[in-house]
Amino acid sequence: MKSYEELIEELSKYDATIVGQELPPHSTNLMHQLNKKDAKNLRLFNDVCSRYFKFRKEVSNRKTEDLAEFVDRVVDKTNSYMDYFSTNNPFSHQQDFTSSIIPEMFYFIFSRIIESTEIPLVVQAQNDLPIECMFDLYGGGRLLFKKKRLDLSLCKKSKLALDGVSHDFVIPMLAMEIKTNLDKNMLAGIENSVSALKRTFPNCMYFVVSEFADLATDKLNYASTDIDEIYIIRNQKRASVRGNKNSKNAINKALVMELALEAVSLLASISEEQLTLEKRMKLGKLI
């Protein structure tokens, strides 16, 4: 059995291979737990780390496969890793340990996608993203940002300056809210944030992804919001698995691939030449 120091060292080696991106969200959570060095859970973390390191080895191995094959393999490994926690999860849901696994799955998929583009993009996880920007004259002039914490986003890092004072600024192209169970109260809060974000970044795609739905599906119309799509990636309601975690479906590979292709399509559209108003006039459509 390895010591906590050995586990931390091995995890650090995997994280050292991440260049030009922030660290994966689940890896960050695991490192936080390992640094607690809880003696009574050392055997458990040896088991968790053994499985996680196999997962990292697979998702870090790009091979020569195409995107569809890569997504298929990453979803398989994610399903296998998550299945372990159905009966071996010592963490409370407030600790967000297992809830960072699916964001990490998308982190590696989107990282793979942006490798093929010349646009300097980054994948951010669990970061505060500016959704509104306000200008204030007090104190000689300043910028005020209203921010929202997002589970995953595909962004371009930039700078925004006012009166010679520069601020770090990110421009989101794709944003994701990722939940284990999605209920109507969560959705109402998300709707308000999305509307604010879309006013500032109208071309940003915003997706809500959840493992299970805890929503009425016979009374409400979820298409009347600024959310681009809501994905329930296990195709299940929460009630169907409550009390029996072994009855949950595997993550739907087709839905994950659809999200990956949305990112590919978005990158392609950004790379296209933007038509001038003069050219649009000839087409008869100005927007």
Secondary structure, 3 states (H helix, E strand, C coil): CCCHHHHHHHHHHHHCCCCCCCCCHHHHHHHHHHCCCCHHHHHHHHHHHHHHHHHHHHHHCCCCCCHHHHHHHHHHHHHHHHHHCCCCCCCCHHHCCHHHHHHHHHHHHHHHHHCCCCCCCEEEEEEEEEEEEEEECHHHCEEEEEEEEEEEEEEEEEEEEECCEEEEEEEEEEEEEEEEEEEHHHHHHHHHHHHHHHHHCCCCEEEEEEEEEECCCCCCCCCCCCCCEEEEEEEEEHHHCCCCHHHCCCCCHHHHHHHHHHHHHHHHHHHCCCCCHHHHHHHCCCC
